[in-house]
């Protein structure tokens, strides 16, 4: 029996002969009824174009500024994806990024409930912003997302409404920091509501002090799923007026010499939420910091202490604004587990143990 070899046909749209900006030319390939569309060079999309089915963009692509293109492709995109600062990709299915994919310029990805799947490491170059709108997941697949340093460096901004959920999953994130100009590596644009950022099986390596949220400029809820580690030896300031929630069977680990600063924008002490007793806050040689005018109330979860860790404030915390473990309601008790070699050092703070023991 002779072997049947697959045939790939390169289809060149009218853009080869006409100005591409005058007419949208979709790339649509139905594997059941037609051949794949293979593009070896960077494909220049126009506003309103689409790439659907077995479209192979092996040389990357470009989307003009202030234009949008719809993607629902089976094959991974390889090479540079140039969004020219304000070009947008609208997802109608998951988008696979090959290990050679890159984002040389900023732009917009509207996930619309779908995911960007990384098959290799990805860098957000200095001076560029990737805007994530609508429900979007970036799944690192165990790879590394790096924010290149600069003034400002690379950035991701979440730009959405109350119902917008952006998830960063299965990745190490390097280079996270505030910039002298231009905000922070991960920022939130204030909209008509409060979007949610989910960190799911993520390690964040801080490259400098970092802020998440601010009641007046960038408010968002933060959700911790599975294990999330914040490391690097700098301050991570939670400044939102929304909640930071640790899910069931999940852990927020603050690692060696790193500080979690609880600085909520609305001055409430109760924005740390533990879904149940399996939700864990772990301090591994780390510091929990709270302002002496706010304090923190930790209830309903599990506090795990390893190595020499600290509770700290900016001067002795007033007795009515303590770092408080439990709230006087037995059902809300905060379990406390200190591992061998672990200790709690109290620095200019008032710590109140307010669990109610069973009779």
C-alpha positions as CSV (number, residue, x, y, z in Angstrom):
1,X,0.0,0.0,0.0
2,X,1.4,3.4,-1.0
3,X,1.7,6.0,1.8
4,X,-0.6,9.0,1.5
5,X,1.2,12.2,2.4
6,X,-0.7,15.2,3.8
7,X,-0.8,18.2,1.5
8,X,-0.6,21.7,2.9
9,X,-1.9,24.5,0.6
10,X,-0.8,28.0,1.1
11,X,-3.7,30.3,0.5
12,X,-2.9,33.9,-0.2
13,X,-5.8,36.2,0.3
14,X,-6.6,39.3,-1.7
15,X,-4.2,41.2,0.5
16,X,-1.4,40.0,-1.8
17,X,-2.8,42.1,-4.6
18,X,-4.8,44.8,-2.9
19,X,-4.3,47.1,0.1
20,X,-5.2,44.9,3.1
21,X,-6.6,47.8,5.1
22,X,-9.5,48.2,2.6
23,X,-11.1,44.8,3.1
24,X,-11.0,42.1,5.9
25,X,-9.8,38.8,4.7
26,X,-10.6,35.9,7.1
27,X,-8.4,32.8,7.3
28,X,-10.9,30.0,7.7
29,X,-9.9,26.3,7.5
30,X,-12.3,23.5,8.2
31,X,-10.3,20.4,8.7
32,X,-13.3,18.2,7.8
33,X,-13.9,19.8,4.5
34,X,-10.8,21.5,3.4
35,X,-7.0,21.8,3.7
36,X,-5.0,23.6,6.4
37,X,-4.0,27.2,5.8
38,X,-0.2,27.5,6.3
39,X,1.5,30.9,6.6
40,X,5.2,30.8,6.9
41,X,5.8,34.5,7.1
42,X,4.2,37.0,9.5
43,X,0.5,37.4,8.4
44,X,-0.8,41.1,8.3
45,X,-4.3,41.0,9.5
46,X,-6.8,43.8,8.9
47,X,-9.5,45.1,11.2
48,X,-12.4,42.6,11.4
49,X,-10.3,39.6,10.1
50,X,-10.5,36.2,11.7
51,X,-8.3,33.1,11.9
52,X,-10.4,29.9,12.4
53,X,-9.8,26.2,12.4
54,X,-6.6,24.7,10.9
55,X,-4.8,28.0,10.4
56,X,-1.0,27.7,11.0
57,X,0.7,31.0,11.7
58,X,4.3,29.8,11.8
59,X,5.8,33.2,11.2
60,X,3.6,35.1,13.6
61,X,1.2,37.9,12.7
62,X,0.4,41.6,13.1
63,X,-2.8,43.4,14.1
64,X,-3.0,47.1,13.2
65,X,-3.4,49.7,16.0
66,X,-7.0,50.2,17.1
67,X,-8.1,47.1,15.2
68,X,-9.4,43.7,16.3
69,X,-9.1,40.2,15.0
70,X,-11.0,37.0,16.1
71,X,-8.9,33.9,16.8
72,X,-10.1,30.3,17.2
73,X,-7.3,28.2,15.9
74,X,-6.3,24.6,16.5
75,X,-2.6,24.9,15.8
76,X,-0.3,27.0,18.1
77,X,0.9,30.4,16.9
78,X,4.6,30.7,16.5
79,X,6.8,33.8,16.1
80,X,6.1,37.4,17.0
81,X,2.5,38.5,17.6
82,X,2.7,42.3,17.0
83,X,-0.4,44.1,18.3
84,X,1.0,47.6,17.7
85,X,0.1,48.9,21.1
86,X,-3.7,49.0,20.7
87,X,-4.5,46.1,18.4
88,X,-6.8,43.5,19.9
89,X,-7.2,39.7,19.7
90,X,-10.7,38.5,20.5
91,X,-10.7,34.8,21.5
92,X,-13.5,32.5,20.3
93,X,-11.5,29.5,21.6
94,X,-8.3,28.7,23.5
95,X,-5.1,30.2,22.0
96,X,-2.0,28.1,22.0
97,X,1.3,30.0,22.0
98,X,4.2,27.9,20.7
99,X,7.5,28.0,22.5
100,X,8.8,30.5,19.9
101,X,5.8,32.9,20.3
102,X,6.6,36.4,21.5
103,X,4.8,39.7,22.2
104,X,7.1,42.5,20.9
105,X,4.6,45.2,21.5
106,X,1.7,45.9,23.8
107,X,-1.9,45.3,22.9
108,X,-5.2,43.8,24.0
109,X,-6.4,40.2,24.6
110,X,-10.1,39.8,25.2
111,X,-10.4,36.3,26.4
112,X,-14.2,36.1,26.4
113,X,-14.0,33.1,28.7
114,X,-11.1,31.3,26.9
115,X,-7.5,30.7,27.8
116,X,-4.0,31.6,26.4
117,X,-1.9,28.5,26.8
118,X,1.9,29.0,27.0
119,X,4.0,26.2,25.5
120,X,7.2,28.0,26.6
121,X,8.5,31.0,28.5
122,X,7.1,34.4,27.7
123,X,8.4,37.9,28.3
124,X,6.5,41.2,28.5
125,X,9.1,43.6,27.1
126,X,10.0,46.9,29.0
127,X,7.7,49.8,28.0
128,X,4.9,47.6,26.8
129,X,1.5,46.9,28.3
130,X,-0.7,43.8,27.7
131,X,-4.3,44.6,28.5
132,X,-6.6,41.7,29.5
133,X,-10.3,42.4,29.1
134,X,-13.3,40.2,29.8
135,X,-12.8,36.8,31.4
136,X,-9.3,35.7,30.5
137,X,-7.0,32.9,31.7
138,X,-3.2,32.7,31.0
139,X,-2.1,29.2,31.7
140,X,1.7,29.0,31.9
141,X,1.8,25.2,31.6
142,X,4.7,25.2,34.1
143,X,6.7,27.9,32.2
144,X,7.8,31.3,33.3
145,X,6.2,34.7,32.6
146,X,8.8,37.5,32.9
147,X,8.2,41.2,33.2
148,X,11.3,42.9,31.8
149,X,12.5,45.8,34.0
150,X,12.6,49.4,32.8
151,X,11.0,52.8,33.4
152,X,8.5,51.5,33.2
153,X,9.1,47.8,32.6
154,X,6.7,45.3,31.1
155,X,3.2,45.3,32.4
156,X,-0.1,43.5,32.4
157,X,-3.2,45.6,33.1
158,X,-6.6,44.1,34.0
159,X,-9.3,46.3,32.4
160,X,-12.8,45.0,33.2
161,X,-16.0,45.3,35.1
162,X,-17.3,43.7,38.2
163,X,-17.8,40.4,36.5
164,X,-14.3,40.2,34.9
165,X,-12.1,37.4,36.1
166,X,-8.5,37.2,35.0
167,X,-6.6,34.0,36.0
168,X,-2.9,33.5,36.0
169,X,-2.3,29.7,36.4
170,X,0.5,27.2,36.5
171,X,3.5,29.5,36.1
172,X,6.4,31.2,37.7
173,X,6.2,35.0,37.4
174,X,9.5,36.9,37.5
175,X,10.3,40.6,37.7
176,X,7.1,41.8,39.6
177,X,7.6,45.2,41.0
178,X,6.4,48.8,41.2
179,X,8.0,51.2,38.7
180,X,9.3,54.7,39.4
181,X,6.9,55.8,36.6
182,X,4.0,54.0,35.1
183,X,2.6,51.9,38.0
184,X,3.4,48.3,38.7
185,X,4.0,45.0,36.8
186,X,0.5,43.9,37.4
187,X,-2.1,46.6,37.5
188,X,-5.8,47.1,37.6
189,X,-7.7,49.9,35.7
190,X,-10.6,51.2,37.6
191,X,-13.9,50.6,35.9
192,X,-17.5,50.6,36.9
193,X,-16.9,47.6,39.2
194,X,-14.3,45.4,40.9
195,X,-12.7,42.8,38.7
196,X,-11.2,39.6,40.2
197,X,-7.6,38.4,39.8
198,X,-7.1,34.7,40.5
199,X,-3.6,33.3,41.2
200,X,-3.7,29.5,40.7
201,X,-0.6,27.4,41.4
202,X,1.7,30.4,40.9
203,X,5.1,31.5,42.3
204,X,5.7,35.3,42.2
205,X,9.3,36.3,42.5
206,X,9.4,40.0,43.4
207,X,12.0,42.2,41.9
208,X,11.1,45.2,44.1
209,X,8.3,46.5,46.4
210,X,5.0,45.7,44.8
211,X,1.4,47.0,45.3
212,X,-1.8,45.2,44.4
213,X,-4.8,47.5,44.2
214,X,-5.7,50.9,45.7
215,X,-9.2,52.0,46.6
216,X,-8.9,55.2,44.7
217,X,-7.1,54.1,41.6
218,X,-7.1,50.4,41.0
219,X,-9.5,48.2,43.0
220,X,-9.7,44.4,42.6
221,X,-10.4,41.2,44.5
222,X,-7.6,38.7,44.8
223,X,-8.2,34.9,45.0
224,X,-5.6,32.4,46.0
225,X,-6.2,28.9,44.6
226,X,-4.1,25.8,45.2
227,X,-0.6,27.0,46.2
228,X,0.6,30.6,45.7
229,X,4.1,31.6,46.8
230,X,5.3,35.2,47.1
231,X,9.0,35.4,47.4
232,X,12.0,37.7,46.6
233,X,12.6,39.5,49.9
234,X,10.5,42.7,49.1
235,X,7.1,44.0,50.3
236,X,3.9,42.9,48.7
237,X,1.3,45.5,49.6
238,X,-2.4,44.5,49.4
239,X,-4.0,47.8,49.0
240,X,-7.5,47.0,47.7
241,X,-10.8,47.6,49.3
242,X,-12.0,44.2,48.1
243,X,-11.2,40.8,49.6
244,X,-8.2,38.6,49.4
245,X,-9.7,35.1,49.6
246,X,-7.8,31.9,50.2
247,X,-9.8,29.0,48.8
248,X,-10.5,25.6,50.3
249,X,-7.3,23.3,50.3
250,X,-5.2,26.3,49.2
251,X,-2.2,28.0,50.6
252,X,-0.8,31.5,50.4
253,X,2.9,31.2,51.3
254,X,5.0,34.3,52.1
255,X,8.6,33.2,51.8
256,X,11.9,34.1,53.4
257,X,12.5,37.7,54.1
258,X,9.4,38.8,52.3
259,X,6.6,41.0,53.7
260,X,2.9,40.8,53.1
261,X,1.7,44.4,54.0
262,X,-2.1,44.5,54.7
263,X,-3.0,48.1,53.7
264,X,-6.6,48.0,52.6
265,X,-7.9,51.1,50.8
266,X,-11.0,51.3,53.0
267,X,-9.3,50.8,56.4
268,X,-11.3,47.6,57.2
269,X,-9.4,44.9,59.0
270,X,-11.5,42.0,57.6
271,X,-10.5,41.7,54.0
272,X,-8.5,38.5,54.5
273,X,-11.0,35.7,53.9
274,X,-10.4,32.0,54.5
275,X,-13.0,29.8,52.9
276,X,-12.6,27.1,55.6
277,X,-10.1,25.6,58.0
278,X,-8.1,24.0,55.1
279,X,-7.3,27.5,53.7
280,X,-3.8,28.3,54.9
281,X,-1.7,31.4,55.4
282,X,1.9,30.3,55.7
283,X,4.8,32.5,56.9
284,X,8.2,31.0,56.2
285,X,10.7,33.3,57.8
286,X,8.4,36.1,56.6
287,X,6.6,39.1,58.0
288,X,2.9,40.0,58.3
289,X,2.6,43.8,58.4
290,X,-0.5,45.9,59.4
291,X,-0.9,49.6,60.1
292,X,-1.5,50.5,63.7
293,X,-4.7,52.4,62.6
294,X,-6.2,49.3,60.9
295,X,-4.8,46.0,62.2
296,X,-5.9,42.7,60.7
297,X,-8.5,40.1,61.7
298,X,-7.7,36.5,60.7
299,X,-10.5,34.0,61.2
300,X,-11.8,30.6,60.0
301,X,-8.5,29.3,58.5
302,X,-5.1,28.0,59.3
303,X,-2.0,30.0,60.2
304,X,1.2,28.0,59.6
305,X,4.5,29.4,61.0
306,X,8.0,28.1,59.9
307,X,11.4,29.7,60.7
308,X,11.5,33.0,62.5
309,X,8.5,34.9,61.3
310,X,7.1,38.3,62.5
311,X,4.0,40.3,63.1
312,X,4.9,43.9,62.6
313,X,3.2,47.3,62.7
314,X,4.3,50.9,62.4
315,X,4.5,51.6,66.1
316,X,2.6,49.8,68.8
317,X,-0.8,48.9,67.4
318,X,-3.6,50.3,69.5
319,X,-5.5,47.6,71.5
320,X,-8.6,48.2,69.4
321,X,-6.7,47.8,66.1
322,X,-4.7,44.7,66.7
323,X,-3.4,41.9,64.5
324,X,-6.1,39.5,65.7
325,X,-6.3,35.7,65.6
326,X,-10.0,34.7,65.9
327,X,-12.9,37.1,66.6
328,X,-14.4,35.7,69.8
329,X,-16.7,33.3,67.9
330,X,-15.8,29.7,68.2
331,X,-16.9,28.8,64.7
332,X,-14.5,31.4,63.4
333,X,-11.4,30.2,65.3
334,X,-8.1,30.6,63.5
335,X,-6.0,27.4,63.8
336,X,-2.3,28.1,64.6
337,X,0.4,25.6,63.8
338,X,4.1,26.4,64.6
339,X,6.5,24.0,63.1
340,X,9.7,22.8,64.8
341,X,12.2,25.6,64.4
342,X,9.3,28.1,63.8
343,X,8.7,31.2,66.0
344,X,6.7,34.4,66.0
345,X,8.5,37.7,66.6
346,X,6.2,40.6,67.5
347,X,7.7,44.0,66.3
348,X,6.0,47.2,67.5
349,X,2.6,45.5,67.2
350,X,-0.3,44.4,69.4
351,X,-1.3,40.8,68.7
352,X,-4.6,39.5,70.2
353,X,-5.3,35.8,70.5
354,X,-9.1,35.8,70.4
355,X,-10.0,32.1,69.7
356,X,-12.6,30.5,71.9
357,X,-11.6,27.1,73.2
358,X,-14.2,24.3,73.3
359,X,-15.5,23.7,76.8
